[in-house]
Every structure is written in C-alpha cells, then in structure tokens.
C-alpha cells in the first residue's frame, strides 16, 4: 500500500463551472481506505470574471474550505490561476473514505472556469 512518500497522485478535472453562484459544483473521493492531501488547485477561465474575485474551495460537507482555497481574481477569458497547497498540518489531511467537495462562493457577477484538483492518496 502507498505511504506518503509513495502516494497515488490523482487529478480531478471539472469542466466549466459557474463562479458567480454560491454552490457545491463537484465531489471527489479517493481509493478505499486511503487518506489524502491536496497538492494543487487550478482554474482556467472559460468566461471572464467581473466586478469581484471569486473563491473556489475544497473541503467537505461540514467545512467547505477545510483543505484548500483558490482566489480567482477579476480576469479575462483563457487566463489561468493556480495555487500549490502547502497545508502540511494534520488538520489538512483528508480522512480515509471522505467525500471531498468543490464549492464556489459566488463572489463575481459573471465568470466560469474549468477546475483541476490534484490530490495525493496514501495510508
């Protein structure tokens, strides 16, 4: 079984998601019995964001931004925004068999993005 230094790295791709609405827009799960850690989050704008930034959050049903957040600023179509996640405390670990959620905060008045989340899964 994979230890942290030999983790299974999985990439979860979400096609265009609206950033201008507060909503859960996706879910992810790892291999049975493995814990996880978010490595990176990226968003490629497919519709320009306007007026204000929007936040993409990775969490669970009880804490929507427990594992990671990505601020998507006011920007033009086809721009890329990404963040490597350096949450190394045990609080940032994804418990085994947890459903991980992808949420948007609806901060912008218009905007949509394709979102990619990279997670390492290990014992």
PyMOL commands that set and color helices and strands:
alter all, ss='L'
color gray80, all
select helices_A, chain A and resi 4-6+90-92
alter helices_A, ss='H'
color red, helices_A
select strands_A, chain A and resi 8-18+22-28+35-47+54-60+63-72+80-84+100-105+112-122
alter strands_A, ss='S'
color yellow, strands_A
deselect
rebuild
show_as cartoon
